[in-house]
């Protein structure tokens, strides 16, 4: 199986029963998806490798279950993001979140003042809560840009849209978050 085949052909081959085509998909995207999952799960104690492995299992089943047209790369990123979010919703996440906030508080100069750290924690909780309320594409664009460090070109490719559309998604997501947190 040629690793140079485009995603659309690989998807068609997987749907036709060619497991070697799915192996090429895994090889092509595993590193990127693992980096993305690690950034999403950073400091939480959750295992990015498990998330990506499970995401690939879900992707394999999904590809075999439907013949719908798709953009493979953004679809894989959404599966990983959704799977990571499932892990983050599990009990025990709050303690890990608070550890991250303490780290952020020290990095932002809040120092050892418990009142300042409490304010920082509450702000982070608000941001996380409001992010969950964003429309799916805005949330995905924001995560790709802020956590994955994706360029607008990469985001447009992953989301199957134009560069101005990705910029618009980011502006709307950031504005919505700022407005919600400021309220």
N, C-alpha and C positions, 0 to 999 in steps of 0.2 A: 504494500500500500504506500503510495507516494505521500510524503508529508507536505507536499506542495499543493495538494488539491485545495480548492476554495471551500469555505465552510458549507456552502449550499450543496456541493457535491458530496461532502462527507455526511451531511445530514441525510441526503437521499440514500446513500449507501447503508447507513445505520438502519434506516427504515426498511431497507430491502433485506436486512438480516446479516449485514457484514459487520461482525464484531471488531475486525481489524480497523475499520473506519472509526469506530468509537475510541479505540486505543490511540489513534492519531489525534483525535479531539482532546483526549486527556493529556497527551504529551504536549500539545500546543498550548493549552490553557492552564494546566495545573500550577505552574509557577506563579502566574499572574493572580490566579484565584486564591492561592495560598497566601500571597502577600496581602491581598485585599482582606481576607478573613482574619489574618493576624492583626491588621490595623483596626478592624472592627472589634476584635475581642481583646485587644491589648489591655493587660493588667487585670483581666477578669477571672483568670484561672480556667477559662474554657479552652478547649483544644482546637486550634484552627485546622489541623490535619483531619480530625474527625469530621468537622463541619464540611470541608471540601470533599472528603470521601463520600459522605452522605449526599452531598449536593450532586456529585457525579452519578450516584446510584439513581437519584430522583430524575436527573436529566436523561439517563439511559431509558428509564421506564417511560418518561414523558415523550421522548422522541419516538419510541415504539408505539405509543398509545394514540398519537395523532398525526395527521398528515398536513396540519395547518402550516402555512408559510411563517417563517420566523427569522429573526436576526439572532444567530447563535450566540455571539459574544455577549450582548446585553442580557439575553435570556439566562445565560449561565451566571452572570454577575447577580442577577435578581434572585436566582435560586440560592446562591451562596449568602447573599444578604438576608434573605428570608430565613434561611436555616440558622444563621448567626443570631438573628433577632429572636428566634425561638429559644436558642440557648440562653440569651441574655434575659429573657422573661422568666426563666426558671428561678425558684427560690434560691436565695444566697447571693443574688446579683446586687442587692442593696449594699451589702458589706464591701464587695469589690468596688462598687461605684464610689463609696465614701473614701476608700483608700486612694482612688484616683483623684478625687477632689482634694484630698490633703496634699497630694503631690502637686496638683495644679496650684493650690493656694501658696505653697512654698515657692513655686516657680514664678508666680505673679507678684511676689513680695508681701503676701499676707502674713508671712512669718508665723510666730507662735501664738498670736492673739486668737483665742478661741471664738470670740465674737466675729472676727473677720472671716475665720475659717467656716463658721456656720453660715454666714451670708454667702460665701462662695459655693458651699454645698447646696444651698437652697437654689441659687441661680443655676447651677448645673442641672439639678433636678428639673427645674422649669424648662430649660432648653431641651433636655432629653424628652420630656413629656410633650412639648410642642412639636418636636421633630416627628414624633409618632403620629401626630395629627396631620402632617403635610400630605398632600396627594402623592401617590406612589412615585411618579416620575420626578417630581421635585425632590423628594427624599433621596431617590437614587442618584440624581444629579449632584446633590449636595454632598452625599457620602463619597461619590467618586472624586469630586473635586477636592474636598477638605481632608478626607482620610486616605484616599488612594493617590492623591496628587496628580490626577489625570488632567491633561491639557484639554482645551475646548475641542480640538480636533479629535482626540481620543474619545472624549465624551460623545461627540456627535456620531462617531463610528459605533460606539457601544450601544447608544440609544437608538440608532437608526434614524437620525434626524439631522438637521442643519446646525451649523455653528451658532448662528443667531438664535435659533430655538433653544440650544443648550444654555446660552447666556441668559435668555429670558427665564428659563426654568430656575437658574441660580438666583437671579435677581428676585423673582417672586418668592422663592424659598427663604432667602435671607431677610427680605422685607417682612414676610409673615412671621418669622421667628423674632425679629427685632420688635415688631409691633406687639406680639403676644407677651414677650418678656417685659417690655416697658409698661404694659398695662397693669 
